[in-house]
Amino acid sequence: MIQAFVQIEAEPSRVQDLIEELAGMELDSSVIKQVYAVTGRCDLIALIESPNITSLGD
């Protein structure tokens, strides 16, 4: 199992909604474990778990 952080840009009005919508979402064999609001170039950072690097890229 590997973990990766993914930066996400979002409309400011959607940040809170996306935190709730994305947390726990499954993408093929990867799972979004946690989502954090941040300041700077991106608006959100998501922690994703995947069985391997190939699955993470999908």
C-alpha positions as CSV (number, residue, x, y, z in Angstrom):
1,M,0.0,0.0,0.0
2,I,1.3,3.4,-0.9
3,Q,0.1,6.9,0.2
4,A,0.3,10.1,-1.8
5,F,-0.7,13.7,-1.2
6,V,-2.6,15.4,-4.1
7,Q,-3.0,19.1,-4.4
8,I,-6.4,20.4,-5.6
9,E,-7.4,23.8,-6.9
10,A,-11.1,24.7,-6.2
11,E,-13.5,27.6,-6.3
12,P,-13.4,29.3,-2.9
13,S,-17.1,28.8,-2.5
14,R,-16.8,25.0,-3.0
15,V,-13.9,24.2,-0.6
16,Q,-16.0,23.2,2.4
17,D,-18.4,21.1,0.2
18,L,-15.5,19.3,-1.5
19,I,-13.9,18.4,1.8
20,E,-17.1,16.5,2.7
21,E,-17.7,15.1,-0.8
22,L,-14.1,13.8,-1.4
23,A,-13.3,12.2,2.0
24,G,-13.8,8.5,1.8
25,M,-14.4,8.5,-2.0
26,E,-13.1,5.4,-3.8
27,L,-11.4,5.8,-7.2
28,D,-10.9,2.4,-8.9
29,S,-8.7,0.8,-6.3
30,S,-7.5,4.0,-4.6
31,V,-9.3,5.6,-1.6
32,I,-9.2,9.3,-0.6
33,K,-8.5,8.9,3.2
34,Q,-8.4,12.6,4.3
35,V,-8.9,16.0,2.8
36,Y,-7.5,19.2,4.2
37,A,-8.1,22.9,3.4
38,V,-4.9,24.8,2.9
39,T,-3.7,28.2,1.9
40,G,-1.3,29.0,-1.0
41,R,-1.3,27.8,-4.6
42,C,-3.8,25.0,-4.0
43,D,-7.0,25.0,-1.9
44,L,-7.1,21.4,-0.8
45,I,-4.7,18.6,-0.1
46,A,-6.0,15.0,-0.3
47,L,-4.3,11.9,1.3
48,I,-4.8,9.0,-1.1
49,E,-4.1,5.3,-0.4
50,S,-3.5,3.0,-3.3
51,P,-2.2,-0.6,-3.6
52,N,0.5,0.4,-6.1
53,I,1.8,3.3,-8.1
54,T,0.0,2.2,-11.3
55,S,-3.4,2.3,-9.5
56,L,-2.6,5.7,-8.1
57,G,-2.0,7.0,-11.6
58,D,-5.4,5.7,-12.7
